[in-house]
Amino acid sequence: MSDAAVPPVVSLEGVSKWYGEVLGLSDVTLSIGPGITGLLGVNGAGKSTLLKLVTGQLRPDRGSVRVLGEPVWNRPALVRRIGLCPEQDSFYEEMTGAAWLAWLARLTGLGRAAADERARALLGEVDLLAEGGKRIGRYSKGMRQRLKLAQALLNDPEVLFLDEPLTGTDPIARARIVRRIRELVAAGRHVVISSHVLHEVETLTDTIVLLHQGRLRAEGRVEEIRRTLADYPCEVRIEVDRPRELGLRLLALPSVRAVLLQDGGDALLVRTDAQETFFRALAEQVVAGRFDVTRLAPADDRLESVFQRLVA
Amino acid sequence: MGTEAARATWLIFARTVARTLGRPRNLVLAFVFYAFPPALGWLLVTLAEPRAQAAAFTTFYGIVYPTLYLALPALLLGGSAIAREVEERTITYLLLRPVPRWTVVAGNYLAAVLVLGLLTTASLAAFYAICGLRGGPAKELGGTEAVVDSFEKEQAEYRREARALREREEALRHEQRARGRGAEANRPRPTDDVDRQLVEVRRDRRSLRRDRGDVGRLDERWRAGEDRPDRALVLVGILWLGIAANTALFLFLGTAIRHYFMAGIVYAVLYPLVAMPLFRASRIKWTVLHFHVQTLVHNEALAAPGRLADLYLGEASAGALLVLLATAVVFLAAACVLFPRKEYVLDR
């Protein structure tokens, strides 16, 4: 999926991981390029397993995992170049947000004063400066998510892995986190964001890795993935000079499931079970009826439909 | 790298100490738990007869204390040092810092030893102060004197029995020689039971030496141990090293296996009960196991407050300290080597 000239940020070669007898990942080979990549899949698809592997928390049972060209397991030097915002909501609850961040900053090698300064700066970046003196145990869900994001940024990492960073956040917190992610990418950082909520990822990127039941189902841009799929159900919006007449003709086609009039009868929404077959037949009908088609576009070229298709 | 590792160890150590002692629930539990020995000591000194005191002290400090106050807290704090970070999932943040992973083990270990050492020392110091063993209100603990009396009686009894057996053996040998001469004159010699009796007496003497041989040498060690100025220091040294060794052992268990707690309980509770009757001190005196049993699990130096401690410290301190130190170092090193090689984030 990444450009051949650009080395992948993350690469997995034949990676499998078991939890006892439960399969976490099965023979996954993929590479993730620069920018933002969405890691998609339903709960239990293997997203968190993949993130734990690429952050060196787990060791693959088979295959190899590389981040920024280096193996990642048990490599403290590489850990300095990556950051993880984990899914789990666990902290030293009795500490204040500022003290916790400063302590972690000192573990990254900063002196006391520099660590305090870094903690304050990061709290400011995630809009938590005012709450920095509060005990973490009293933080709201959104504040905790932002604090996790702040700790992920402690090392000023080149690659940032975010595991369900928007889960449980209110719209304001969500907007703040999304804005911060965009800023990081604009500053040249690479971000891999996992989620099972598709529209969250859709707002950030159209480059995805899709996992299902521990296996890689697709990787690349959403539209490219969609093109690689042959016949599958979809909706097509057609703006044409005689929509009712074309609609009647299309209803007679076996590949068409439904035809709806839209915009007061000025456009058609066609639901089909077989995209390629439908488009061939549509072309024939347009030529035969001398229709003047002004616009033809998929009505549901969204991640959701691709996702549904791939995991079905 | 060395400085970074030491710094990381220090930071994790300090954080863990603060976390452990900073939780009010932990402090309340620790106070109740560690206030019990001095309270018991005060009750015994105030209320009990000397012989009852002796029995109570011997039981409590010989059997209950080493298990309940050395092994169990070490299991709870040392064994769970890594497991707690894993269960609370805070381990992730530590694994994602650019420091050697063994520093997580070392920092947690040192914190556990410090907390346990301070609490146990405070508890014992309070006990000694209350019971007057080290300058408290009472000049001497009657119970200790009673224990010493019983040891002296046991020693005298041992000597009596040993002398009786020796005399019996000599008499039988004399009789055997006399019969041998008679047998030469009147062949064939009839079989009598002198030989059998001699075998039995020799077996009894061996049993006596094996089972109670230590008692026979008490007075020499006693004399050697009298007026030792560093007795309290050695006791505290053994105490801290005992805690260090126990904690390292359980930390290793907690690092190596998921069901460390059950294994630790079996070790802490059942081992002394099984091992002590099986391995009497005199039989394994010169083995490491002896020192292990004596100091690591069944710390008789601690079990014998006051002058009684000298009986053991005189001879056992150097070996015991060495074994405890080696145990602590070996198990801590094993945990430090194992931890970076294992995965601790095993839920999907």
Interface residues (C-beta under 8 A of the other chain):
Chain A: Y19 V22 G24 G44 G46 S48 T49 K52 T55 G56 Q57 L58 R59 N74 P76 A77 V79 R80 I82 G83 L84 P86 Q88 S90 F91 Y92 E94 W103 L104 R106 L107 T108 G109 Q151 N155
Chain B: E4 R7 A8 L11 I12 R15 R19 G22 R23 E88 R89 T90 T92 Y93 L94 L95 L96 R97 P98 V99 P100 R101 P340 R341 E343 Y344 V345 L346 D347 R348
